[in-house]
Amino acid sequence: MPIVGSEASGLYGRGYGGGGISFGPPYTPPVVKQLLITNAAVFAVQVLLGRQLPFDQIFAVVPRLALGSLWLWQPFTYMWLHGGLLHLAMNCFMLWMFGSPLAMAWGAKRFVRFYLLCGVGAGFAIASWPYLAVQIGLASPATLGALTIGASGAIYGVLLAYSLTWPDRSLMFFPLPVAIRAIWLIPITFFLTVYADQSGVVSHVGHLGGVLVGWILLRRGGTAAGLPTWTQLKWRWQRLRMRRRLRAVRWDEDASRHRRDAPRRDDDRTLH
């Protein structure tokens, strides 16, 4: 997913580079390197000691344990575990690709705080949602024992921050030769994830939880360009509904005028 075109010139700070195609950031900040190394190291421990220690039961988010038994460390520890090498590689790639420019722009302290809060917030969303879903009849009590691992909640928060900090940045999804604006990064990524999740193993609640926490943090910080308020979202929704109503009225008026002005033909009659 490289940055495409002249929009890449100001991506990594003022005065950097020129236009053209650039695959990934030219520099990886130390805080991003440390997060990548930590994720890889924990995965190595999983692989080496997974048969001796029940990592998933202890450190994954299990709603029945995280909230029911107050194992409150789970919404933090789950984000360092991964279900396989591909799972780890995808999350690390997204962290490197989109987290590096954020860390350069924000500084290490703010970036790592944002990353951890998005991940932990997503963890609590994963632990809480099954209880609500069971209460309203959308899920069975068995879902309270489901396990969730992975850094995707934190990664989705990073994607949101990137897309709102540089909303007009051009991105390309390989292998598709189609460039998009960064503001569409979250909707497209979420759609592709839902479409690809044929077996239902992806925690979409975790993804949305990371986005929600990231949205709240960015809203409070007031530093992301183009971040709408609830009032603005409500106003846009009302404006969209009004436009649809006006469009429907115009269509009805045009259809009535066409019927009234159309010449009458000999065969325009009803036979009895």
C-alpha positions in Angstrom: 0.0 0.0 0.0 2.6 2.6 -1.1 2.1 6.4 -1.1 1.6 7.6 -4.6 2.2 10.8 -6.5 3.2 14.3 -5.4 1.1 14.0 -2.3 3.9 12.0 -0.8 6.2 15.1 -0.6 5.0 16.4 2.8 4.1 13.1 4.4 6.9 12.6 6.9 7.5 16.2 8.0 8.0 19.5 6.5 10.4 19.8 3.7 11.0 16.1 3.2 11.5 14.5 -0.2 9.7 15.0 -3.5 6.9 13.4 -5.4 6.7 10.1 -7.1 6.0 6.6 -5.7 7.3 5.7 -2.3 6.7 2.3 -0.6 6.5 2.9 3.1 8.3 5.5 5.3 11.9 6.4 4.7 12.7 6.2 8.4 11.4 3.9 11.2 11.3 5.7 14.6 12.8 3.9 17.6 9.4 3.6 19.3 8.0 1.8 16.3 11.0 -0.5 16.1 10.5 -1.3 19.8 6.9 -2.2 19.3 7.7 -4.4 16.3 10.4 -6.2 18.3 8.1 -6.7 21.3 5.4 -8.2 19.1 7.9 -10.5 17.4 9.5 -11.5 20.8 6.2 -12.3 22.4 5.2 -14.4 19.4 8.5 -16.3 19.7 7.7 -17.0 23.3 4.2 -18.2 22.3 5.7 -20.6 19.8 8.4 -21.9 22.1 6.4 -22.2 25.3 2.8 -22.5 24.1 2.6 -26.2 24.8 3.7 -25.8 28.4 1.8 -22.7 29.3 -1.9 -21.9 28.5 -1.1 -18.5 27.0 -4.5 -18.1 25.3 -6.5 -18.8 28.4 -4.4 -16.5 30.6 -3.5 -13.6 28.4 -6.1 -13.5 25.6 -9.4 -11.6 26.1 -12.0 -14.1 27.4 -15.1 -12.1 28.4 -16.1 -14.6 31.1 -12.7 -14.2 32.7 -11.8 -10.6 31.8 -15.0 -9.1 33.3 -16.7 -12.1 35.0 -13.6 -13.1 37.0 -12.0 -9.7 36.9 -8.9 -10.8 35.0 -8.4 -7.2 34.1 -4.9 -7.6 32.7 -6.4 -9.4 29.6 -7.5 -6.3 27.7 -3.8 -5.3 27.8 -2.0 -8.6 27.3 -4.2 -9.9 24.4 -2.8 -7.3 22.0 0.7 -8.8 22.2 -0.4 -12.3 21.2 -1.0 -13.4 17.6 -2.6 -16.4 16.0 0.1 -17.2 13.5 3.0 -15.8 11.5 0.7 -14.2 8.9 -1.4 -12.5 11.6 1.7 -11.1 13.1 3.2 -10.0 9.8 0.1 -8.1 8.7 -0.2 -6.2 12.0 3.5 -5.4 12.1 3.4 -4.2 8.4 0.5 -1.9 9.1 2.2 -0.6 12.3 5.4 0.1 10.3 3.6 1.6 7.3 1.2 4.0 9.1 2.7 4.2 12.6 6.1 5.5 11.5 4.9 8.8 10.1 2.6 9.3 13.1 5.5 8.7 15.5 7.7 11.1 13.6 5.0 13.8 13.7 3.8 13.2 17.3 6.8 12.1 19.1 7.4 8.7 20.8 5.5 9.4 24.1 2.3 10.5 22.5 2.4 7.8 19.9 2.9 4.9 22.3 0.2 6.3 24.6 -2.2 6.5 21.7 -1.3 3.0 20.5 -1.7 1.4 23.9 -5.0 3.2 24.7 -6.6 2.2 21.5 -5.5 -1.4 22.0 -6.7 -1.6 25.6 -9.9 0.2 24.8 -10.6 -2.3 22.0 -9.9 -5.1 24.5 -12.5 -3.8 26.9 -15.0 -3.5 24.0 -14.2 -7.2 23.1 -14.8 -8.2 26.7 -18.0 -6.1 27.1 -19.9 -6.6 23.9 -20.7 -10.4 24.3 -22.5 -9.6 27.6 -24.7 -7.0 25.9 -25.2 -9.2 22.8 -26.4 -12.1 25.1 -28.8 -9.8 27.0 -30.5 -8.6 23.8 -30.6 -12.0 22.2 -28.0 -11.5 19.5 -25.6 -14.1 20.8 -25.5 -17.3 22.9 -23.9 -17.5 26.3 -21.2 -19.6 24.7 -19.6 -16.4 23.2 -18.6 -15.4 26.7 -15.9 -18.1 26.5 -14.5 -17.0 23.1 -10.8 -16.0 23.0 -9.5 -12.9 21.1 -5.8 -12.1 20.5 -4.0 -9.6 18.3 -3.0 -6.0 18.0 -5.6 -5.1 15.4 -7.6 -2.8 17.7 -4.5 -0.7 18.3 -3.6 -0.9 14.5 -7.1 0.4 13.5 -6.6 3.3 15.9 -3.3 4.1 14.1 -5.0 3.8 10.7 -7.7 6.3 11.9 -5.1 8.8 13.2 -3.2 8.5 9.9 -6.2 9.0 7.7 -7.4 12.0 9.7 -4.0 13.6 10.1 -3.3 13.4 6.3 -6.8 13.0 4.8 -5.7 14.0 1.3 -2.7 11.7 1.1 -2.8 9.4 -1.9 -2.5 5.6 -1.3 -2.6 2.7 -3.6 -3.8 -0.8 -2.7 -1.6 -3.4 -4.5 -2.2 -5.3 -6.7 -5.0 -3.0 -7.7 -3.8 0.0 -9.7 -6.3 2.4 -8.0 -5.2 5.3 -5.9 -7.5 6.5 -3.0 -7.4 9.3 -0.5 -6.3 8.4 3.0 -9.6 9.5 4.4 -11.1 6.4 2.9 -8.6 4.1 4.5 -10.8 2.9 7.4 -14.0 2.2 5.4 -12.1 0.3 2.7 -9.9 -1.7 5.1 -13.0 -2.6 7.2 -15.0 -3.6 4.1 -12.1 -5.8 2.8 -11.7 -7.4 6.3 -15.4 -8.2 6.5 -15.5 -9.5 2.9 -12.4 -11.7 3.5 -13.7 -13.1 6.9 -15.6 -16.0 5.5 -15.0 -18.2 8.6 -16.0 -15.5 11.1 -12.7 -15.6 13.0 -12.0 -11.8 12.8 -13.0 -9.6 15.8 -14.8 -6.8 14.0 -15.9 -5.5 17.4 -12.2 -5.1 18.3 -11.5 -3.2 15.1 -14.5 -0.8 15.8 -13.4 -0.5 19.4 -10.0 0.7 18.4 -11.5 3.2 16.0 -13.9 4.5 18.6 -11.2 5.0 21.2 -8.9 6.6 18.6 -11.7 8.9 17.6 -12.3 10.0 21.2 -8.6 10.6 21.8 -8.2 12.6 18.6 -11.3 14.5 19.3 -10.1 15.5 22.7 -6.7 16.4 21.4 -8.1 18.5 18.6 -5.1 17.8 16.3 -6.5 15.7 13.5 -7.7 17.6 10.4 -11.2 17.0 9.3 -12.5 15.2 12.4 -16.2 15.8 12.7 -18.1 16.4 15.9 -21.3 14.6 16.8 -23.3 17.8 16.0 -21.7 17.9 12.6 -22.4 14.2 11.9 -26.0 14.7 12.9 -26.3 17.8 10.7 -24.8 16.0 7.7 -27.2 13.1 8.2 -30.2 15.5 8.3 -28.9 17.3 5.2 -28.6 14.0 3.4 -32.1 13.0 4.3 -33.4 16.4 3.2 -31.6 16.1 -0.2 -33.1 12.7 -0.8 -36.6 14.0 0.0 -36.1 17.0 -2.4 -34.8 14.7 -5.1 -37.9 12.4 -4.7 -40.2 15.5 -5.0 -38.4 16.7 -8.1 -38.7 13.2 -9.7 -42.5 13.2 -8.9 -42.9 16.7 -10.4 -40.9 15.8 -13.5 -42.9 12.6 -14.0 -46.2 14.5 -13.6 -45.2 17.2 -16.0 -44.1 14.6 -18.6 -47.5 12.8 -18.3 -49.4 16.1 -18.6 -47.4 17.4 -21.6 -47.1 14.2 -23.5 -49.3 14.2 -26.8 -52.3 11.8 -26.7 -52.1 9.0 -29.2 -54.9 7.1 -30.8 -54.0 3.9 -29.0 -53.9 5.7 -25.6 -57.3 4.3 -24.6 -58.8 1.7 -22.4 -60.7 -1.1 -24.0 -63.7 -2.7 -22.3 
